[in-house]
């Protein structure tokens, strides 16, 4: 199902109100394209990172992780071509001095007709200097991507980790791009996080490994709840390929504004290693003991932006139920985030039915036990229906209610966010119950409107 166009504003408002995403340093005014992440957003991001890490690093024997520096020396980005060509065409209105990308639709001004300058190339990298005085400092950059840190460490990582081709180096971390125009909330940012792998292969096997990683990348999003109808592949035509790419396929998501890139896989050939070998004067070839040959490896690069992934998962999970769902019957529009349980910021909420008869004490003790395993919230404020709705709105998959029967037989009611079905579970069995349901969780199917 297409995501309604007005959903982007609704999701952004919900995210701000509930502490997923906050404008950075808002008390001083907006800083375009830069956001902070509140308590729920931080937990959501951590769960997304953990799901990616478990699948593509922890569970694989052919991928190892690194963390490379955010500050990148100039020579690295000269060799990669970023200093020369990491640019977008910029035009400026001579009336209002607002700047735009020349290759994108330019929004009309309210009170005048834009008079635009001729396009010029604008480098997107943030400059900085390394050194104690400006006169002796060396020009450097905040990294515009994580990839170069993996390329320049290729030889060292292969040696210390005793790796044989094919193998991958994985990294998650911040990157910085001084975008001419930001917008569409989390879609295009100036500070953002990338999760990617540089997978080094023998030339001639690159097509097979490209298909492997494209399938694996796509399966990751589908397994965590992206609807198949909202995900598609886009093959870049040869004439639009980046200078380093032999083949690139984007995974596009049907965002509220249009189909656009969510993630991608590129065949970077031996471009990067060859360039760094040329510019550094260091040998970056690989000796293949099986074939007794020496070559510069080809590289397959699966990559995704964490914030774009957040936006896609939020858009796919967001549902409104006009008039509420039958369980509550209060007549108000309900909002539910049908997030995959592994991504939900709060795994479970523990709720005493009433604030008396010793139920809060039992509930607090139970919540403390569950917090040893997951992020769990305790809430005793408001009616039980209101509390259910609060946790539905932030995507909590299970609400655990401590009631009068709990005192009699040590069971609690576990209520499912999506189906609203409830079942009695013994408190002593809750940890294995949640663990089992997390392990077996599939993409959630939203409950029908009341």
N, C-alpha and C positions, 0 to 999 in steps of 0.2 A: 504494500500500500504506500502511495506517495505521502511524504510528510507535509502537512499543510504549511503554506508559506508563512502564516502568522505564528507558527510554532516557535521559530527562532527567538522572537522577542519574549514569548511566554516562557520558554526554557531558560533564557538568560535572566529573566526576572525571578523565576523560581530559584535558579542557582545562586543569585545574589541574596535573596531573602533567607534561604536556608543554609548559606555558608559553604556553597560549593566553590564559587568563583567570585572574587571581589576586585573592583578596580584598584590598581596599585596606588597607594598613598593618596586615597581619594580626598582626604581632608585638605590637600593642596591643589586639588583640581585634577582633571583627567590627564593621563599620559598615554597617548594613543598606542594601541597594539601591545600593551604590557599589562598583565594581570597578576594578582596574588591569588592564592588558593586557601580557602578557609578550612575549618576542621573536616567537614565532610568531603570537600574537594581533595584535600590531602590524602584522606583514607581511600577515596575512589582511585586516585592516581597510583597510590601504593599497591592497591589490589590489581590494577591493570598492569603495572610493572611486574608484579609477582607472577601473574598468569603468563606474561611474555617470557620472563626469565625461566620459569619452570619448563616451559615447552621447548624453548629454543637454545637454552644453555644447560640447565640442570639435567634434562633428560637425554641430551645428546653427548656422545663421546667424541665427536669431531668438531666441537665448538668450544672455545675458551673465551673468557671475558677479559677486558682491560678497561681502564679509565685513563684517558689521555687529558692533557692540560687544556683549559679553556683559552688561555692566551697562546696564540700560535705565532711562531717566528715568521718573519716576512718571507724568507727563502722558501718555506714550505708552500706558501700560497702563490709565490711566483712560479714554482715548478708545476703546481696543479693547474695553473691558468686562471686562478681566481682574481689575482690582482689586475690582470689584463682584461678579463672578459666576464667577471661576475657582476653584470650590470643589467639595468632595465632602462628603457627609453623614457626620459622625463620631459614633460612640458610644463610651463608655468603660465598662469593667467596674468597678464600685465596690469589688469584692473584690480583684482583682489589678492594677487600673489599666491594663490593656492596652487599647489603642485599636484600633478596627476601622472599616471603611467600612460604613455602615448598609445600603447597597444591594447588598452582596455577602454570600455565605454566611459565617457566623462559625464558625470551628473550635471544637470543644468544648475546654474546659480539662480537665486530667488529674485535678485534685483538688477541683474545686468547680464549681458551676453558675454560669454568668455572670449577673450582675445588671447590666443595661445602663442607662445614662442615656438621656434623650431625645436624639434626633439634633440636632446643631447643624452649621451650615455652617463648614467649615474651609478657609481659603484656602491654596492649594498653592504659592504663590510664596515664594521665599527673599528676605527683606528684607536690604538693606544700606544704608549711608549714604555719601554723597559729601561730603567736607569734612574739615577738620582737627580740629574739635571737635564733640562731639555736639550742643551747643546751636545751632550754626550750620549743621550738616550738613543736606543735602537727602536725603529718603528716596528710595531707588531700589530696583530689584529685579534679581536675576539673571534673565535672560530665560527665560520659560517655554516659548518657541517661537522659531523663527528668522523667522517670517513678518513680524512687525511691523517688523523692520529693513528688510525689502524694501519694505513699503508706504510708510514714511516717506521712503524714498529714491527712490520711483517717479519723481518729477518730475526730480530731479537726474540720475538714471541715464539717463532717456530723452533728456535734453538733451545730456549729455556723450558718450553713445554714439551719438547721432543715430539713435534708434530710432523706427520707426513701428509702430503697432498693426496686427496682433497681434505681441507680443513677450513674452519671459519674462525674469525675473530669477531666477537660481539661487543657492543657498547651501547649504553643508554646515557644520555646526558644533554646538557643545555647547548644550544647554538644560538647565534645572534645574526639578524639581518636587518639592516636599516631600511625597511620597506618604504617605498615612496607613498603608497597608499595601503593602509591597513583596513581592517573591517571584517564584517560578517562574524563578529564576536570572536570565537576561538579559532576561526578558520585560518586567518592570516595574522601572525603576530611578529613582533620584532625580537622577542625573547621566547624561545620555545624549546621543547625537549624532543630529541630524536631517539628512536630505538632502531638499530640496524646491525646488519651482519655483513662483513666482507668475507666472501667464501672463495678461497683460492683453489683453482682447478687446473688440470693439465689442458693446454690448448687442444681443441678437437673434441673434448668432453663437455664444453661449455653449454651447448644447446640442451643436453640432457639435464644438467644441473640447473639450468634456467627453469625448465619445466618443473623440476622437483620443488624449487623454492617458491615458484608462483603458486603451485597447488598448496604448499604448506602455509604460505602467507594468507591465502584466501580462506583456508580451512580454519585458521585461528579466529578470524572475525565471525565466521558462521557459527562456530562452536560456542562462542560467547554471546550469541543472541542476535547478531545482525540478520535481518530478514533477507533471504536470498533475492527477493524482488527488488531490494534496495541496494544491491551490490552487483557491479558488472566489471568486465575487463575492457580496457581501452588500449589498443595497440598503437604506439606512436608510429606514424608514417616515416619512412626513411628520411625524407627531407626535413623533418622537424626534430630529429634525434639530436641530443646533446653531443658536443664535440668528442666526448670520450666513449659514447655508447654505440654498440653494435645492434642492440635491441633493447627496447624499454616497453614494459606493459604496466599501466596504472591500474590499480583497483579503485574504481570510482564508486562513491556513495551518493545516493539520491538525497542530498542535503535539502533543507527547506527552500533554499534559493535556487538550486540547480544540481545536476550531476556534476561532481568535481572530484579531484584526486583525494583519496584517503590514504593510500599507501602505494608502493610500487616495487617493481623488480627491474634492475638494469644489468645488462651484460657490459661491463666496463672494459672488457678485453684486458690487454696488458698495458693500457695507456698510463695508468697512475704509477705503477711500479717502474715502468720504463722512464717516465719523466723524472721521478725521484732518483733513479739510478744515474740519469744523465746530469742532473743539476747538482747532486751531492758528490758524484764521483765514487760512490760506494757500489759494490756488487750486490744486486738484489735478485740475482738468478737463484734458481732452485735446482739442486741435483737430485734427480729421480733415480733411486737405487734399483727400482724394479726394471726400468727401461734403459738404465745407464746413460741417460741423456740429461742435458742441462738446458733450462729454459726459464723465461720470465713467465710466471703463472698468469692465467686469465682470472678475472674476478667477477663473480656474480654477487650483486648487491641487493638484497631485500631490505626495504626501509619503510618506516612509518613515523608520523608525527604523533606524539602522545596527546597533544591538545586536540588535534583533529579527530583522533580516535575517541577521546572523551566526548566531543561534540556528536559524533556519529552514534555512539552508544546511548547518549542521553536522548537524542532525537528519536532513535528507534524504540526506546523504552517509554517515552512520554505518552501518556494517554489522559484524556479528559472524559469524565462520565457525567454529562448533564443530568441534574436531578439526583445524583448520587447512585451508589450501588445498593441493591436491595437490603443488604445486611444492616445498613445504617438508617435508611429511610428518612433522612433529615431534609431532603429536598434541595440541598446545595450541590453545586458542581464539585465533583471530587477529582483530584489529580493523583495519578498513580505512576510511579516509575517502575516499570516491569524490567528492572535490571537483572541480568544473570546473577544468581546468588553469590558467585565467586567475586563479582565486581562490586556488589553492594557495599557502601561504606560501613554500615552497621549490619552485622550478621544477624543479630537477634535483639529484641527488646524484651525486658522482663517487667511485667506490669502487675502490681497487686490490684485485685478487683476493687477493694475498698481500702481506706487508710485507717483500718482498725482491726481488732481481733488477731493481732500478731501477724497479719499478712504482709505488711511492709517489711518486717524483720526477716521473714522467710524469703521474700523476693530479693532483698538486698544481698542476703547470703548466697542465694542461687546465682545472682548476677555476678558476684565476686568470683564464684567458682568458674563460671563460663568465660570470664575475662582472662583466665589463664590460657585460653585457647583462641579467642576471637575478640573483636571489638563488639562489646555488648553495652546497651544503655538501659538504665533503670528510669522509669517514669511513673509517677503516681498522681500527676496533675490532670484533672478533668475527667469527664466520663470515659468509660472504656471505649466507646465508639469514637470519640474525639481522638483518643490516643492512637487507636488503630489508624485513623486517617492521617495523623501526623507522620507515622512511620511508613505508611503506604506512599506518602508524598516524597519521601527521601529514599525509597527503594528497599526498605528493610524486608527481607523475605519472610521472617517468622516473628510473630509476637507470642510471647509465652506468658500466660495469665495464671497468677496464683490466686486461688479462690478458696471458699470454705471446704471444698472436698480435699484440697491439698493437705489440710491439717488432719484429715481422717486417714487418707491412704497414700500420701506423699506422691500424688500425681498432679500434673499441671495440664492446662489446655494449650496446645500449640496450634496457632492459627496461621494458615498459609496466605500470603499477600495476594497471590494471583487468583486462586480459586475461592478464597475466603472459607474454605473448609477447615474444620477444627477436629483435633483428635487428642485423646488423653495419653500422656506419656509419663512414665515414672521419672521423678527427678534424677534418680541414680542412673537412668539410661539416656539422659538428654545429650550428654557429650557424644556418645557413639551414634545417637539418632541424627544429630546435626552433621557430624562428620560423614555419615553414610549418605545423607541427602545432598551435601556439598559435592561429594565425590561423584554421585550419580546425576547431578543436576544437568539438565539439558536447557536449550534455549526456551525461556518461559513463553507460554501462550497466554496473552492477556485474557482476562475474564470478559464476557460480553457485557455490554451496557445493560443497566436495569431497565 
